[in-house]
Amino acid sequence: MKFSHLEQIVQYLQHFKQITNAYRLSDTQISLVFDNNCLMTFEMRRDNPSIFTAPLAQRGKMYQAPFDVLLSKRFARSTIQSITLHNKDKLIRIVVSQSGSYKSETTILQFEFTGKHTNAILLDKDEKVLEALRHVDSEVSVRTVRVGQTLVNPPSPTFTPKAYPIADVEVFLADAYAQYSNGILERLKREKSVLIAKRLEQLKTHLAQLEDEEFLAKEALECQNIGHLVLANLHSIKGYETKIKLDDFDGMPIEFEVPSGCKDAAMMAQSFFKRSKKAKQKARGLYQERENLEEKIRHIELFIQTISEAKSPEEIALLFPPKTLGTKAKPVVKPSESIAEFWIEGHKVSLGKSEKGNIQLLQNSRARDIWLHLKDRPSAHVIITTDKQQLSDKILQAAAKLCVDFSVFEKGRYLVDYTPRREVKVQSKANVLYTDAKTIVVDKG
């Protein structure tokens, strides 16, 4: 960012009195809520750091690193002492205080927009590093950023920066978000759609290569008829014959080859009955496999459409939660292939990809979990795993949107009912009756 732009943004920020909330929105984004109504996001990517105002977005991952814990602890509900450009450089320094029962604590948050050394650093009043978004060792830079060490200022710029006046800082910050969001959004749409389209093509190829159930059913019937015909003609079939000519039960001539290894007519009949049974079983298996593949294909097609309709990078990030790494003591339990899992504000939201997935959700959910379903029409079942009596409207709205996006292709206005799982009574498979429901309106497209 240009020094002149940072200077004018700092002047704009100086009229705020408090920081209501502070958290990390993504790996490189830190969001501060000023005076309970202005959300400012500091994008600390090394290649393109920026500042913008953005709509309040659902957080997928809840960061719990030492930096995040300290950021929330020291800055949520804090009073702003000063906001300045530090050291006549691209360093925004926000000084806040919190008054406790026994003392007042001062903390500094320094955003450094310095190219490859871009960073966000938490300091105490003596300018010792409490935590940092990126720790820097002496092997990487002569200016280290390590917990407990006093932070050294970088050399001050030796040139006089040019002035780039901003007509309206609020408009500038909103435009910055639009530019950032549109660029990232289009890139994410391309990347994620291509990734999922490969899986879709694999499933469609697999579906096209499945054998025909009708052909197998016909084969099963023919083998069964031949088996009965052989039993009816045991006296006339010779064990050494390789081809048999008989009249069927309608008096029509029929010819068939004797299966290898059959020494007599009884073995021939048994062989044809086995073939018939195998073909029937295969036909049934193919029907189930075809149904399973068609459900997977529909889910992925809805997934691709949902990506294409996303209006912000945060919406796409919600669809692709980060993978959780397990430990020996607590290994990660992989979800069923029939269930999709998402994370909204730290709450797990599970969605049935198929009837099988819906059934599993109903079986495994708990009484206090929240169940969601489209009102008066078939849809995916959605479960919010929670122990809370009340969930925020933001979480419920996001979960309801997932329910709509992964249930219908058509754009329009949809009603989603939600109620505690204990109010849902299973009738058969995934068919349910429910009571005490509330309704959310979701506009799709």
C-alpha positions as a Markdown table, in Angstrom:
| # | Residue | x | y | z |
|---|---|---|---|---|
| 1 | Met | 0.0 | 0.0 | 0.0 |
| 2 | Lys | 1.1 | 3.6 | -0.6 |
| 3 | Phe | 2.3 | 5.6 | 2.4 |
| 4 | Ser | -0.1 | 8.4 | 1.5 |
| 5 | His | -3.1 | 6.1 | 1.6 |
| 6 | Leu | -2.0 | 4.6 | 5.0 |
| 7 | Glu | -1.6 | 8.1 | 6.3 |
| 8 | Gln | -5.2 | 9.1 | 5.3 |
| 9 | Ile | -6.6 | 5.8 | 6.6 |
| 10 | Val | -5.0 | 6.4 | 10.0 |
| 11 | Gln | -6.5 | 9.8 | 10.1 |
| 12 | Tyr | -9.9 | 8.2 | 9.5 |
| 13 | Leu | -9.4 | 5.6 | 12.2 |
| 14 | Gln | -8.5 | 8.2 | 14.8 |
| 15 | His | -12.2 | 9.2 | 15.3 |
| 16 | Phe | -13.0 | 5.7 | 16.7 |
| 17 | Lys | -13.1 | 5.3 | 20.5 |
| 18 | Gln | -13.2 | 1.5 | 21.0 |
| 19 | Ile | -12.4 | -1.9 | 19.5 |
| 20 | Thr | -15.4 | -4.1 | 20.2 |
| 21 | Asn | -13.9 | -7.4 | 18.8 |
| 22 | Ala | -10.7 | -8.6 | 17.3 |
| 23 | Tyr | -10.0 | -11.9 | 15.6 |
| 24 | Arg | -8.3 | -13.6 | 12.7 |
| 25 | Leu | -10.7 | -14.2 | 9.7 |
| 26 | Ser | -8.3 | -16.3 | 7.6 |
| 27 | Asp | -4.6 | -17.3 | 7.7 |
| 28 | Thr | -3.5 | -13.8 | 6.7 |
| 29 | Gln | -6.5 | -11.6 | 7.6 |
| 30 | Ile | -7.1 | -9.8 | 10.9 |
| 31 | Ser | -10.4 | -8.2 | 11.5 |
| 32 | Leu | -11.1 | -5.4 | 14.0 |
| 33 | Val | -14.6 | -4.2 | 14.8 |
| 34 | Phe | -14.5 | -0.5 | 15.7 |
| 35 | Asp | -17.2 | 1.1 | 17.9 |
| 36 | Asn | -19.4 | -2.0 | 17.4 |
| 37 | Asn | -20.4 | -1.1 | 13.8 |
| 38 | Cys | -17.3 | -0.8 | 11.6 |
| 39 | Leu | -15.5 | -4.0 | 10.5 |
| 40 | Met | -12.0 | -3.3 | 9.2 |
| 41 | Thr | -10.0 | -6.1 | 7.8 |
| 42 | Phe | -6.2 | -6.0 | 7.5 |
| 43 | Glu | -5.0 | -8.3 | 4.8 |
| 44 | Met | -1.4 | -9.2 | 5.7 |
| 45 | Arg | -0.3 | -11.1 | 2.6 |
| 46 | Arg | 3.3 | -10.5 | 1.8 |
| 47 | Asp | 2.6 | -10.1 | -2.0 |
| 48 | Asn | -0.3 | -7.7 | -1.6 |
| 49 | Pro | -1.1 | -6.3 | 1.8 |
| 50 | Ser | -4.2 | -4.1 | 2.0 |
| 51 | Ile | -6.9 | -2.7 | 4.3 |
| 52 | Phe | -10.6 | -2.7 | 3.5 |
| 53 | Thr | -14.1 | -2.6 | 5.1 |
| 54 | Ala | -16.2 | -5.7 | 4.5 |
| 55 | Pro | -19.6 | -7.1 | 5.3 |
| 56 | Leu | -19.7 | -9.2 | 8.4 |
| 57 | Ala | -18.7 | -12.7 | 7.2 |
| 58 | Gln | -19.2 | -16.2 | 8.7 |
| 59 | Arg | -16.0 | -17.5 | 10.1 |
| 60 | Gly | -15.3 | -21.1 | 9.2 |
| 61 | Lys | -12.1 | -21.8 | 11.2 |
| 62 | Met | -11.8 | -20.5 | 14.7 |
| 63 | Tyr | -8.1 | -19.8 | 15.2 |
| 64 | Gln | -6.7 | -20.7 | 18.6 |
| 65 | Ala | -3.0 | -20.1 | 18.2 |
| 66 | Pro | -1.2 | -18.0 | 21.0 |
| 67 | Phe | -1.4 | -14.9 | 18.7 |
| 68 | Asp | -5.2 | -15.3 | 18.3 |
| 69 | Val | -5.9 | -15.9 | 22.0 |
| 70 | Leu | -3.8 | -12.9 | 23.0 |
| 71 | Leu | -5.4 | -10.7 | 20.2 |
| 72 | Ser | -8.9 | -11.4 | 21.4 |
| 73 | Lys | -8.0 | -11.2 | 25.1 |
| 74 | Arg | -6.2 | -7.8 | 24.8 |
| 75 | Phe | -8.3 | -6.1 | 22.1 |
| 76 | Ala | -11.9 | -7.3 | 22.4 |
| 77 | Arg | -13.8 | -4.6 | 24.4 |
| 78 | Ser | -10.7 | -2.3 | 24.6 |
| 79 | Thr | -10.4 | 1.5 | 24.7 |
| 80 | Ile | -8.3 | 3.1 | 21.9 |
| 81 | Gln | -5.5 | 5.3 | 23.3 |
| 82 | Ser | -4.0 | 6.2 | 19.9 |
| 83 | Ile | -3.7 | 5.2 | 16.3 |
| 84 | Thr | -0.6 | 6.5 | 14.5 |
| 85 | Leu | 1.8 | 5.9 | 11.7 |
| 86 | His | 4.9 | 4.8 | 13.5 |
| 87 | Asn | 8.5 | 5.7 | 12.7 |
| 88 | Lys | 7.4 | 7.7 | 9.6 |
| 89 | Asp | 7.0 | 4.4 | 7.9 |
| 90 | Lys | 4.3 | 2.0 | 6.7 |
| 91 | Leu | 3.7 | 0.9 | 10.2 |
| 92 | Ile | 0.2 | 1.4 | 11.7 |
| 93 | Arg | 0.4 | 1.3 | 15.5 |
| 94 | Ile | -2.9 | 0.9 | 17.5 |
| 95 | Val | -2.5 | 1.4 | 21.2 |
| 96 | Val | -5.4 | 0.2 | 23.4 |
| 97 | Ser | -6.0 | -0.3 | 27.1 |
| 98 | Gln | -8.3 | -2.5 | 29.2 |
| 99 | Ser | -9.3 | -1.7 | 32.7 |
| 100 | Gly | -9.5 | -4.6 | 35.1 |
| 101 | Ser | -10.4 | -4.9 | 38.7 |
| 102 | Tyr | -6.9 | -4.1 | 39.9 |
| 103 | Lys | -5.0 | -2.4 | 37.0 |
| 104 | Ser | -5.2 | -1.1 | 33.5 |
| 105 | Glu | -3.3 | -3.0 | 30.8 |
| 106 | Thr | -1.8 | -1.3 | 27.7 |
| 107 | Thr | -1.2 | -3.3 | 24.5 |
| 108 | Ile | 0.1 | -2.3 | 21.1 |
| 109 | Leu | -0.9 | -3.9 | 17.8 |
| 110 | Gln | 1.5 | -3.0 | 15.0 |
| 111 | Phe | 0.6 | -3.7 | 11.3 |
| 112 | Glu | 3.7 | -3.6 | 9.1 |
| 113 | Phe | 3.0 | -3.1 | 5.4 |
| 114 | Thr | 6.6 | -3.6 | 4.4 |
| 115 | Gly | 6.6 | -6.0 | 1.4 |
| 116 | Lys | 8.2 | -9.4 | 2.2 |
| 117 | His | 8.4 | -8.5 | 5.9 |
| 118 | Thr | 4.7 | -7.7 | 6.2 |
| 119 | Asn | 3.5 | -8.7 | 9.7 |
| 120 | Ala | 1.2 | -8.1 | 12.6 |
| 121 | Ile | 2.9 | -7.8 | 16.0 |
| 122 | Leu | 1.5 | -7.6 | 19.5 |
| 123 | Leu | 3.6 | -5.5 | 21.9 |
| 124 | Asp | 3.5 | -4.6 | 25.5 |
| 125 | Lys | 3.8 | -0.9 | 26.7 |
| 126 | Asp | 7.7 | -1.4 | 26.8 |
| 127 | Glu | 7.6 | -2.5 | 23.1 |
| 128 | Lys | 8.5 | -6.1 | 23.9 |
| 129 | Val | 7.0 | -8.7 | 21.6 |
| 130 | Leu | 4.1 | -10.6 | 23.1 |
| 131 | Glu | 3.1 | -12.5 | 20.0 |
| 132 | Ala | 3.2 | -12.1 | 16.2 |
| 133 | Leu | 1.5 | -13.3 | 13.1 |
| 134 | Arg | 4.9 | -14.3 | 11.8 |
| 135 | His | 7.9 | -15.0 | 14.0 |
| 136 | Val | 11.2 | -13.9 | 12.3 |
| 137 | Asp | 14.5 | -15.5 | 13.2 |
| 138 | Ser | 18.0 | -13.9 | 12.7 |
| 139 | Glu | 18.6 | -16.3 | 9.8 |
| 140 | Val | 15.8 | -14.7 | 7.9 |
| 141 | Ser | 16.3 | -11.0 | 8.8 |
| 142 | Val | 18.5 | -8.8 | 10.8 |
| 143 | Arg | 15.4 | -7.5 | 12.5 |
| 144 | Thr | 14.1 | -10.4 | 14.5 |
| 145 | Val | 10.6 | -10.8 | 15.8 |
| 146 | Arg | 10.6 | -13.1 | 18.8 |
| 147 | Val | 8.4 | -13.3 | 21.9 |
| 148 | Gly | 10.0 | -11.6 | 24.8 |
| 149 | Gln | 12.5 | -9.5 | 22.7 |
| 150 | Thr | 12.3 | -5.7 | 22.3 |
| 151 | Leu | 11.1 | -4.9 | 18.8 |
| 152 | Val | 13.6 | -2.8 | 16.9 |
| 153 | Asn | 12.3 | -0.3 | 14.5 |
| 154 | Pro | 13.2 | -0.8 | 10.8 |
| 155 | Pro | 15.3 | 2.0 | 9.2 |
| 156 | Ser | 13.2 | 5.0 | 8.4 |
| 157 | Pro | 12.5 | 5.7 | 4.7 |
| 158 | Thr | 15.1 | 8.1 | 3.2 |
| 159 | Phe | 12.7 | 9.6 | 0.6 |
| 160 | Thr | 9.7 | 11.9 | 0.7 |
| 161 | Pro | 6.6 | 9.9 | -0.3 |
| 162 | Lys | 4.3 | 11.4 | -2.9 |
| 163 | Ala | 0.8 | 12.5 | -1.9 |
| 164 | Tyr | -2.1 | 10.5 | -3.3 |
| 165 | Pro | -5.3 | 12.3 | -2.0 |
| 166 | Ile | -8.3 | 10.1 | -1.2 |
| 167 | Ala | -11.6 | 11.9 | -1.8 |
| 168 | Asp | -13.6 | 9.7 | 0.6 |
| 169 | Val | -11.8 | 7.2 | 2.8 |
| 170 | Glu | -14.9 | 5.1 | 3.5 |
| 171 | Val | -15.6 | 4.8 | -0.2 |
| 172 | Phe | -11.9 | 4.0 | -0.8 |
| 173 | Leu | -11.9 | 1.2 | 1.8 |
| 174 | Ala | -15.2 | -0.2 | 0.4 |
| 175 | Asp | -13.8 | -0.2 | -3.1 |
| 176 | Ala | -10.6 | -1.9 | -1.9 |
| 177 | Tyr | -12.7 | -4.7 | -0.6 |
| 178 | Ala | -14.6 | -5.0 | -3.9 |
| 179 | Gln | -11.3 | -5.1 | -5.8 |
| 180 | Tyr | -9.8 | -7.6 | -3.4 |
| 181 | Ser | -13.0 | -9.7 | -3.2 |
| 182 | Asn | -13.7 | -9.8 | -7.0 |
| 183 | Gly | -10.1 | -10.9 | -7.8 |
| 184 | Ile | -9.9 | -13.5 | -5.1 |
| 185 | Leu | -13.5 | -14.7 | -5.8 |
| 186 | Glu | -13.0 | -15.3 | -9.5 |
| 187 | Arg | -9.7 | -17.1 | -8.9 |
| 188 | Leu | -11.2 | -19.3 | -6.2 |
| 189 | Lys | -14.3 | -20.1 | -8.4 |
| 190 | Arg | -12.0 | -21.2 | -11.2 |
| 191 | Glu | -9.7 | -23.3 | -9.0 |
| 192 | Lys | -12.4 | -25.0 | -7.0 |
| 193 | Ser | -14.7 | -25.6 | -9.9 |
| 194 | Val | -11.9 | -27.3 | -11.9 |
| 195 | Leu | -11.0 | -29.4 | -8.9 |
| 196 | Ile | -14.5 | -30.7 | -8.4 |
| 197 | Ala | -15.3 | -31.0 | -12.1 |
| 198 | Lys | -12.6 | -33.7 | -12.4 |
| 199 | Arg | -14.3 | -35.7 | -9.7 |
| 200 | Leu | -17.6 | -35.2 | -11.5 |
| 201 | Glu | -16.2 | -36.4 | -14.8 |
| 202 | Gln | -14.8 | -39.5 | -13.1 |
| 203 | Leu | -18.2 | -40.4 | -11.6 |
| 204 | Lys | -20.0 | -39.8 | -15.0 |
| 205 | Thr | -17.5 | -42.1 | -16.7 |
| 206 | His | -18.0 | -44.7 | -14.1 |
| 207 | Leu | -21.8 | -44.5 | -14.5 |
| 208 | Ala | -21.5 | -44.8 | -18.3 |
| 209 | Gln | -19.4 | -47.9 | -18.0 |
| 210 | Leu | -21.9 | -49.8 | -15.8 |
| 211 | Glu | -23.5 | -52.8 | -17.3 |
| 212 | Asp | -27.2 | -52.8 | -18.2 |
| 213 | Glu | -29.4 | -54.1 | -15.5 |
| 214 | Glu | -32.1 | -55.1 | -18.0 |
| 215 | Phe | -29.6 | -57.2 | -19.9 |
| 216 | Leu | -28.5 | -58.9 | -16.7 |
| 217 | Ala | -32.1 | -59.5 | -15.7 |
| 218 | Lys | -32.8 | -61.0 | -19.1 |
| 219 | Glu | -29.8 | -63.2 | -18.8 |
| 220 | Ala | -30.9 | -64.4 | -15.4 |
| 221 | Leu | -34.3 | -65.4 | -16.7 |
| 222 | Glu | -32.8 | -67.2 | -19.7 |
| 223 | Cys | -30.4 | -69.2 | -17.6 |
| 224 | Gln | -33.2 | -70.1 | -15.2 |
| 225 | Asn | -35.4 | -71.3 | -18.0 |
| 226 | Ile | -32.5 | -73.4 | -19.5 |
| 227 | Gly | -31.9 | -74.9 | -16.1 |
| 228 | His | -35.5 | -76.0 | -15.7 |
| 229 | Leu | -35.5 | -77.3 | -19.3 |
| 230 | Val | -32.4 | -79.4 | -18.6 |
| 231 | Leu | -34.1 | -80.9 | -15.6 |
| 232 | Ala | -37.2 | -81.7 | -17.6 |
| 233 | Asn | -35.0 | -83.6 | -20.2 |
| 234 | Leu | -32.6 | -85.4 | -18.0 |
| 235 | His | -33.3 | -88.8 | -19.7 |
| 236 | Ser | -32.4 | -87.5 | -23.2 |
| 237 | Ile | -29.2 | -85.4 | -22.5 |
| 238 | Lys | -25.9 | -87.2 | -22.9 |
| 239 | Gly | -23.0 | -86.3 | -20.6 |
| 240 | Tyr | -20.5 | -86.1 | -23.5 |
| 241 | Glu | -22.4 | -83.5 | -25.6 |
| 242 | Thr | -21.0 | -80.0 | -26.0 |
| 243 | Lys | -24.1 | -78.5 | -27.5 |
| 244 | Ile | -27.7 | -79.3 | -26.7 |
| 245 | Lys | -30.7 | -78.9 | -28.9 |
| 246 | Leu | -34.1 | -79.1 | -27.3 |
| 247 | Asp | -37.7 | -77.8 | -27.6 |
| 248 | Asp | -38.6 | -75.3 | -24.9 |
| 249 | Phe | -41.8 | -75.3 | -22.9 |
| 250 | Asp | -43.6 | -73.5 | -25.7 |
| 251 | Gly | -42.4 | -76.1 | -28.3 |
| 252 | Met | -39.9 | -73.7 | -29.9 |
| 253 | Pro | -36.4 | -75.1 | -30.7 |
| 254 | Ile | -33.5 | -73.9 | -28.5 |
| 255 | Glu | -29.8 | -74.5 | -28.7 |
| 256 | Phe | -27.2 | -73.8 | -26.0 |
| 257 | Glu | -23.6 | -74.7 | -25.2 |
| 258 | Val | -22.9 | -77.0 | -22.3 |
| 259 | Pro | -20.9 | -75.2 | -19.5 |
| 260 | Ser | -17.4 | -76.5 | -19.1 |
| 261 | Gly | -16.8 | -79.1 | -16.4 |
| 262 | Cys | -20.4 | -80.5 | -16.5 |
| 263 | Lys | -20.3 | -84.3 | -16.7 |
| 264 | Asp | -24.0 | -84.9 | -16.7 |
| 265 | Ala | -27.3 | -83.2 | -17.1 |
| 266 | Ala | -27.8 | -82.5 | -13.4 |
| 267 | Met | -24.5 | -80.6 | -13.2 |
| 268 | Met | -25.6 | -78.7 | -16.3 |
| 269 | Ala | -28.9 | -77.6 | -14.6 |
| 270 | Gln | -27.0 | -76.6 | -11.4 |
| 271 | Ser | -24.5 | -74.5 | -13.5 |
| 272 | Phe | -27.3 | -72.6 | -15.2 |
| 273 | Phe | -29.2 | -72.0 | -11.9 |
| 274 | Lys | -25.9 | -70.5 | -10.5 |
| 275 | Arg | -25.5 | -68.3 | -13.5 |
| 276 | Ser | -29.1 | -67.1 | -13.1 |
| 277 | Lys | -28.6 | -66.3 | -9.4 |
| 278 | Lys | -25.3 | -64.5 | -10.0 |
| 279 | Ala | -26.9 | -62.3 | -12.8 |
| 280 | Lys | -29.8 | -61.4 | -10.5 |
| 281 | Gln | -27.5 | -60.4 | -7.7 |
| 282 | Lys | -25.3 | -58.4 | -10.0 |
| 283 | Ala | -28.4 | -56.6 | -11.4 |
| 284 | Arg | -29.5 | -55.7 | -7.9 |
| 285 | Gly | -26.0 | -54.5 | -7.0 |
| 286 | Leu | -25.8 | -52.5 | -10.2 |
| 287 | Tyr | -29.1 | -50.8 | -9.4 |
| 288 | Gln | -27.8 | -49.7 | -6.0 |
| 289 | Glu | -24.5 | -48.6 | -7.5 |
| 290 | Arg | -26.2 | -46.7 | -10.2 |
| 291 | Glu | -28.5 | -45.0 | -7.7 |
| 292 | Asn | -25.5 | -44.2 | -5.5 |
| 293 | Leu | -23.5 | -42.7 | -8.4 |
| 294 | Glu | -26.4 | -40.6 | -9.5 |
| 295 | Glu | -26.8 | -39.2 | -6.0 |
| 296 | Lys | -23.1 | -38.3 | -5.9 |
| 297 | Ile | -23.3 | -36.7 | -9.3 |
| 298 | Arg | -26.3 | -34.6 | -8.3 |
| 299 | His | -24.5 | -33.5 | -5.1 |
| 300 | Ile | -21.4 | -32.4 | -7.0 |
| 301 | Glu | -23.4 | -30.6 | -9.6 |
| 302 | Leu | -25.1 | -28.7 | -6.8 |
| 303 | Phe | -21.7 | -28.1 | -5.3 |
| 304 | Ile | -20.4 | -26.6 | -8.5 |
| 305 | Gln | -23.5 | -24.4 | -8.9 |
| 306 | Thr | -23.1 | -23.2 | -5.3 |
| 307 | Ile | -19.5 | -22.2 | -6.0 |
| 308 | Ser | -20.6 | -20.3 | -9.2 |
| 309 | Glu | -23.2 | -18.4 | -7.2 |
| 310 | Ala | -20.9 | -17.5 | -4.3 |
| 311 | Lys | -20.7 | -13.7 | -3.8 |
| 312 | Ser | -17.6 | -13.5 | -1.6 |
| 313 | Pro | -14.4 | -15.5 | -1.0 |
| 314 | Glu | -15.7 | -16.2 | 2.5 |
| 315 | Glu | -18.6 | -18.1 | 1.1 |
| 316 | Ile | -16.3 | -20.4 | -0.9 |
| 317 | Ala | -13.9 | -20.8 | 2.1 |
| 318 | Leu | -17.0 | -22.0 | 4.1 |
| 319 | Leu | -17.5 | -24.8 | 1.5 |
| 320 | Phe | -13.9 | -26.0 | 1.8 |
| 321 | Pro | -13.0 | -26.2 | 5.6 |
| 322 | Pro | -9.4 | -26.8 | 6.4 |
| 323 | Lys | -8.4 | -30.4 | 7.2 |
| 324 | Thr | -8.1 | -31.3 | 10.8 |
| 325 | Leu | -4.9 | -33.0 | 11.9 |
| 326 | Gly | -5.4 | -35.7 | 14.6 |
| 327 | Thr | -3.1 | -37.0 | 17.2 |
| 328 | Lys | -2.3 | -40.4 | 18.6 |
| 329 | Ala | -4.5 | -39.7 | 21.6 |
| 330 | Lys | -7.3 | -38.3 | 19.5 |
| 331 | Pro | -7.2 | -39.4 | 15.9 |
| 332 | Val | -9.4 | -37.7 | 13.3 |
| 333 | Val | -12.6 | -39.6 | 12.6 |
| 334 | Lys | -13.3 | -39.4 | 8.9 |
| 335 | Pro | -16.9 | -38.5 | 8.0 |
| 336 | Ser | -19.1 | -40.9 | 6.0 |
| 337 | Glu | -18.8 | -40.5 | 2.2 |
| 338 | Ser | -22.6 | -39.9 | 2.4 |
| 339 | Ile | -22.2 | -36.8 | 4.6 |
| 340 | Ala | -20.6 | -33.4 | 3.9 |
| 341 | Glu | -19.2 | -31.4 | 6.9 |
| 342 | Phe | -18.8 | -27.7 | 7.2 |
| 343 | Trp | -17.7 | -25.3 | 10.0 |
| 344 | Ile | -19.5 | -22.1 | 10.8 |
| 345 | Glu | -18.2 | -19.9 | 13.6 |
| 346 | Gly | -16.7 | -23.0 | 15.2 |
| 347 | His | -19.9 | -25.1 | 14.9 |
| 348 | Lys | -19.9 | -28.3 | 12.9 |
| 349 | Val | -22.6 | -28.4 | 10.3 |
| 350 | Ser | -23.3 | -31.8 | 8.7 |
| 351 | Leu | -25.3 | -32.3 | 5.5 |
| 352 | Gly | -26.7 | -35.5 | 4.0 |
| 353 | Lys | -25.5 | -36.0 | 0.4 |
| 354 | Ser | -28.0 | -38.8 | -0.2 |
| 355 | Glu | -30.8 | -40.7 | 1.5 |
| 356 | Lys | -28.2 | -42.9 | 3.1 |
| 357 | Gly | -26.5 | -39.8 | 4.5 |
| 358 | Asn | -29.8 | -38.3 | 5.7 |
| 359 | Ile | -30.5 | -41.6 | 7.6 |
| 360 | Gln | -27.0 | -41.6 | 9.2 |
| 361 | Leu | -27.5 | -38.0 | 10.3 |
| 362 | Leu | -30.8 | -38.8 | 12.0 |
| 363 | Gln | -29.4 | -41.8 | 13.7 |
| 364 | Asn | -26.2 | -40.2 | 15.0 |
| 365 | Ser | -27.4 | -36.7 | 16.0 |
| 366 | Arg | -28.1 | -35.8 | 19.6 |
| 367 | Ala | -31.3 | -34.4 | 21.2 |
| 368 | Arg | -30.1 | -30.8 | 21.5 |
| 369 | Asp | -28.6 | -30.6 | 18.0 |
| 370 | Ile | -30.4 | -28.4 | 15.5 |
| 371 | Trp | -32.1 | -30.1 | 12.5 |
| 372 | Leu | -32.9 | -28.2 | 9.3 |
| 373 | His | -34.9 | -29.2 | 6.2 |
| 374 | Leu | -36.7 | -27.4 | 3.4 |
| 375 | Lys | -40.3 | -26.7 | 4.3 |
| 376 | Asp | -42.9 | -29.0 | 2.6 |
| 377 | Arg | -40.5 | -30.5 | 0.0 |
| 378 | Pro | -37.7 | -33.0 | -0.3 |
| 379 | Ser | -34.3 | -31.8 | 0.6 |
| 380 | Ala | -31.0 | -32.6 | 2.2 |
| 381 | His | -31.1 | -33.0 | 6.0 |
| 382 | Val | -28.8 | -30.7 | 7.9 |
| 383 | Ile | -27.6 | -31.0 | 11.5 |
| 384 | Ile | -25.9 | -28.3 | 13.5 |
| 385 | Thr | -23.9 | -30.0 | 16.3 |
| 386 | Thr | -24.4 | -27.9 | 19.5 |
| 387 | Asp | -24.9 | -27.9 | 23.2 |
| 388 | Lys | -26.2 | -24.3 | 23.3 |
| 389 | Gln | -29.8 | -23.4 | 24.0 |
| 390 | Gln | -29.6 | -20.6 | 21.5 |
| 391 | Leu | -27.6 | -20.2 | 18.3 |
| 392 | Ser | -26.9 | -16.9 | 16.6 |
| 393 | Asp | -29.1 | -15.9 | 13.6 |
| 394 | Lys | -25.9 | -15.8 | 11.5 |
| 395 | Ile | -25.1 | -19.5 | 12.1 |
| 396 | Leu | -28.7 | -20.6 | 11.5 |
| 397 | Gln | -28.9 | -18.5 | 8.3 |
| 398 | Ala | -25.7 | -19.9 | 6.9 |
| 399 | Ala | -26.8 | -23.5 | 7.7 |
| 400 | Ala | -30.2 | -22.9 | 6.1 |
| 401 | Lys | -28.4 | -21.5 | 2.9 |
| 402 | Leu | -26.4 | -24.7 | 2.8 |
| 403 | Cys | -29.6 | -26.7 | 3.0 |
| 404 | Val | -31.1 | -24.8 | 0.1 |
| 405 | Asp | -27.9 | -24.8 | -2.1 |
| 406 | Phe | -27.4 | -28.6 | -1.8 |
| 407 | Ser | -31.1 | -29.4 | -2.4 |
| 408 | Val | -32.3 | -27.5 | -5.4 |
| 409 | Phe | -30.9 | -26.1 | -8.6 |
| 410 | Glu | -33.6 | -23.5 | -9.3 |
| 411 | Lys | -33.2 | -19.9 | -8.1 |
| 412 | Gly | -35.9 | -18.5 | -5.9 |
| 413 | Arg | -37.1 | -17.9 | -2.4 |
| 414 | Tyr | -37.2 | -21.0 | -0.1 |
| 415 | Leu | -38.4 | -21.7 | 3.4 |
| 416 | Val | -36.2 | -23.7 | 5.7 |
| 417 | Asp | -37.6 | -25.2 | 8.9 |
| 418 | Tyr | -35.4 | -25.8 | 11.9 |
| 419 | Thr | -36.0 | -27.4 | 15.3 |
| 420 | Pro | -34.1 | -29.4 | 18.0 |
| 421 | Arg | -33.4 | -33.0 | 16.9 |
| 422 | Arg | -35.5 | -34.2 | 19.8 |
| 423 | Glu | -38.6 | -32.8 | 18.1 |
| 424 | Val | -38.0 | -34.9 | 14.9 |
| 425 | Lys | -39.7 | -38.3 | 14.8 |
| 426 | Val | -38.4 | -40.8 | 12.2 |
| 427 | Gln | -41.3 | -42.5 | 10.3 |
| 428 | Ser | -39.2 | -44.7 | 7.9 |
| 429 | Lys | -35.7 | -44.2 | 6.5 |
| 430 | Ala | -35.3 | -40.4 | 6.1 |
| 431 | Asn | -39.0 | -39.6 | 6.3 |
| 432 | Val | -39.9 | -37.7 | 9.4 |
| 433 | Leu | -42.5 | -35.7 | 11.3 |
| 434 | Tyr | -41.5 | -32.8 | 13.4 |
| 435 | Thr | -42.9 | -30.2 | 15.8 |
| 436 | Asp | -42.0 | -26.9 | 17.4 |
| 437 | Ala | -40.3 | -25.6 | 14.2 |
| 438 | Lys | -39.2 | -22.1 | 13.3 |
| 439 | Thr | -38.7 | -21.0 | 9.7 |
| 440 | Ile | -35.9 | -19.1 | 7.9 |
| 441 | Val | -36.3 | -17.5 | 4.5 |
| 442 | Val | -33.4 | -18.1 | 2.0 |
| 443 | Asp | -33.1 | -16.3 | -1.3 |
| 444 | Lys | -31.1 | -18.5 | -3.8 |
| 445 | Gly | -29.3 | -17.0 | -6.8 |
